[in-house]
Amino acid sequence: MLALGALSWVFRVAFVLILPAHRLPRPVVRGLEHLAPAVLASICAVELCSVTRGSSIVAGSATVGLIAGAGLVAYWTRNLTVTVFCGLLGVLLIDLVLL
C-alpha cells in the first residue's frame, strides 16, 4: 500500500514539475477545471449505489436526501468548497445520529 501511495505521489509531482499548467493547451486546462466535480460526482454515485442496495431504508433514504441536498447547495452557491463542507457535515450527522 505504501508503494502505491509513493507511486501515485511521484506521478503527481512529476506531472506538475515536468508540465506546468501554463504550458498546457487551453482546451486541456478548461477540461481539467471540470475534473474535481466529475470525481466528486463519481464518488457520490458509488456511495449512493452501495448504500441503497445493502442497508436499511432509513440509511438509504438519508443518503439519497443528503446527496439531493448537496446538489441543491452546489446549484445555489456554485462553490465547490461550500458544497463539500455541507456534504461532509451531512455525512457526519448521518453517521452520528442515524447509524
Residue pairs with C-beta under 8 A, 6 or more apart in sequence:
21 29
21 32
24 32
36 80
37 80
40 80
40 84
44 67
44 70
47 63
48 63
48 64
48 67
51 59
51 60
51 63
52 60
52 63
52 64
58 98
59 94
59 98
59 99
62 94
62 98
63 94
66 87
66 90
66 91
66 94
67 87
69 86
69 90
70 83
70 86
70 87
70 90
73 82
73 83
73 86
73 87
74 80
74 83
77 83
